[in-house]
Amino acid sequence: MSDANSRSISSNQHGLNEKLEEVVRKHLSTEFKKPIAAHTQTAFDEVNKKVQQFAGPIILDSCCGVGESTANLARKHPEALVIGIDKSAHRIEKHDVEYKQTENGQYLLVRADLNDFWRLVVEHQWQVTHHYLLYPNPWPKAKHLGRRWHGAPVFPYIVKIGGQLEVRSNWQTYVDEFAFALGLAGVDVSVAPYSADTAITPFERKYWASGQQSHRLQIDLNSL
């Protein structure tokens, strides 16, 4: 199957979501009290053992899918431990089958709910140097704002994790909204088009082959 078959995003929303500011301000001022799921707590505890034993930088690859980006980031940051997190066991299990790569760096994949995993990262004060959110599900319908990471109750924890945050999407509105939400949290950041010689995720490769533009924001949250 050709990679050049990705449909562009269609949305009934024009510009930033009209409820974005209201929703983000609510989450920034309200404690997120959802109980931690048992499977995520167990997964985190296993990964935390490795993190505590590791002396180098810790990098998060959130919504890592099949883990191709995680392996590529490990090569880019050979001094670091790169942790890929995805809620789908099906996608993560594809890694050894379809995306086995020579390990020039250290990385591991974990199945977990990021709504819980991110809060545990903050609670245990991991010293994260980079946090990548590469092509998360954009949930383009206006009514699904709350399913986008910047519109979700867990958003404040993304800010608290710190590190150099990088968000990419093929839907500019998603990144623009994320930048707006960061602004409400006291972080000014701009959005710019993104391209590279080599794609590092299957989605990125598919989007580019279909002629779609990527958009990116980058901010060093540790400088706050």
Summary of the structure (lengths in Angstrom):
residues: 224
radius of gyration: 16.9
end to end distance: 45.3
largest distance: 47.9
contacts: 701
relative contact order: 0.19
helix: 42%
strand: 18%
